[in-house]
């Protein structure tokens, strides 16, 4: 049976791929149906997410059985949108509306290539989409942790994640979500560095501009519970998400307020999907001061009110990591039992905000 499968695979691999004709078809289709996206400069080609996404799905399906097709896919990384395929409603909506910035910059190091496909940056999120193509199968953890960042040449420590999806053994797509955006300017030069487990390194320098189609609504809601003085200062609405910004002050007991989370429900009873957020803290005179954000799915245009419920969410064991302004990480030997003891009886109350301001 295995010999039959192998023989079939060899036959598929020998199928000639009409790359020039396929390129012509894709280009013609995109030009006929695609509204243009925001451009970095006039030399970049811009593709939409209409018929081109269908083409991408067909190509990736073929790439699963044909290395020749996989090689072709890697050479047209701008077809469709990586953001539209990750199950994140905010990114999908931004992509479908043509709001992402297409980049398409590639680097090949020793036969392994990374392409930065697209970027989305506004007041609610900062996300980077990329493609990884390797000569040989390297596994889903080849790039390790999240990439290193610099902003205008200075190291930038951030909370975030790097999610990767394996399309074929030698082709993967990924997104880098950056949660801590408080210190980011509206326009800056981003240094982006990936490193493979074999020591290979890819470094990009990208101009980034913040989108302006977001809406910030001042809230300044204050309440106190279990020794935590909480202020929800504002919410920011954007095509790719909603962000709740808060500040908290508490006694010096291991950044108790960093375990704050929020449940957000609209007036129709729909709970918004919650994602990670970033927090920054400092200690002074026996108190801890925390500034943070929590990100949620975007709201629909007809939503007029949101109900917000703060609550505490504690880990079951382990410690944590804190990061300084230069991106250096330090292990925090937190006593989880102590944190849970102080926080188990903390109960905040629900409040409602209007989005019509």
TAVEN-V404878 format. One record per backbone hydrogen bond with DSSP energy under -0.5 kcal/mol. CO is the residue of the C=O (numbers start at 1). NH is the residue of the N-H. If there is no record, write none. Layout:
# TAVEN-V404878
CO & NH
CO & NH
This chain:
# TAVEN-V404878
1 & 5
2 & 6
3 & 7
4 & 8
5 & 9
6 & 10
7 & 11
8 & 12
9 & 13
10 & 14
12 & 15
16 & 18
17 & 19
18 & 22
19 & 23
20 & 24
21 & 25
22 & 26
23 & 27
24 & 28
25 & 29
26 & 30
27 & 31
28 & 32
29 & 33
30 & 34
38 & 102
41 & 44
48 & 80
50 & 53
50 & 54
51 & 55
52 & 56
53 & 57
54 & 58
55 & 59
56 & 60
57 & 61
58 & 62
59 & 63
60 & 64
62 & 65
62 & 66
66 & 70
67 & 71
68 & 72
69 & 73
70 & 74
71 & 75
72 & 75
73 & 76
76 & 79
82 & 85
83 & 86
87 & 89
88 & 92
89 & 93
90 & 94
91 & 95
92 & 96
93 & 97
94 & 99
95 & 98
98 & 38
100 & 102
101 & 119
105 & 116
107 & 109
107 & 114
108 & 110
109 & 112
111 & 113
112 & 109
113 & 133
114 & 107
115 & 117
115 & 131
116 & 104
116 & 105
117 & 103
118 & 129
119 & 101
120 & 127
121 & 211
125 & 122
126 & 178
127 & 120
128 & 176
129 & 117
129 & 118
130 & 174
131 & 115
132 & 172
133 & 113
139 & 142
141 & 144
142 & 197
148 & 193
149 & 156
150 & 152
150 & 191
151 & 154
154 & 151
155 & 157
159 & 179
159 & 180
161 & 177
163 & 175
165 & 167
165 & 173
168 & 171
169 & 138
170 & 134
171 & 167
171 & 168
172 & 132
173 & 165
174 & 130
175 & 163
175 & 177
176 & 128
176 & 178
177 & 161
177 & 179
178 & 126
179 & 181
181 & 184
186 & 210
188 & 190
188 & 208
189 & 152
189 & 191
190 & 192
190 & 206
191 & 150
192 & 204
193 & 148
194 & 202
196 & 199
200 & 196
202 & 194
204 & 192
206 & 190
208 & 188
212 & 214
215 & 217
215 & 237
216 & 218
217 & 235
221 & 232
223 & 230
225 & 228
227 & 229
228 & 225
228 & 230
229 & 249
230 & 223
231 & 233
231 & 247
232 & 221
233 & 219
233 & 220
234 & 245
235 & 217
236 & 243
237 & 215
238 & 241
241 & 238
242 & 296
243 & 236
243 & 245
244 & 294
245 & 233
245 & 234
246 & 292
247 & 231
248 & 290
249 & 229
250 & 288
251 & 253
255 & 258
256 & 259
257 & 260
259 & 313
261 & 311
263 & 309
264 & 272
265 & 307
266 & 269
269 & 271
270 & 266
273 & 297
276 & 295
278 & 293
280 & 291
282 & 289
284 & 287
286 & 252
287 & 284
288 & 250
288 & 290
289 & 282
290 & 248
291 & 280
292 & 246
294 & 244
295 & 275
296 & 242
300 & 303
304 & 355
305 & 267
306 & 308
306 & 353
307 & 265
308 & 351
309 & 263
311 & 261
320 & 332
322 & 330
324 & 327
325 & 157
328 & 324
330 & 322
331 & 333
332 & 320
332 & 334
334 & 336
335 & 338
335 & 339
336 & 340
337 & 341
338 & 342
339 & 343
340 & 344
343 & 346
345 & 347
351 & 308
353 & 306
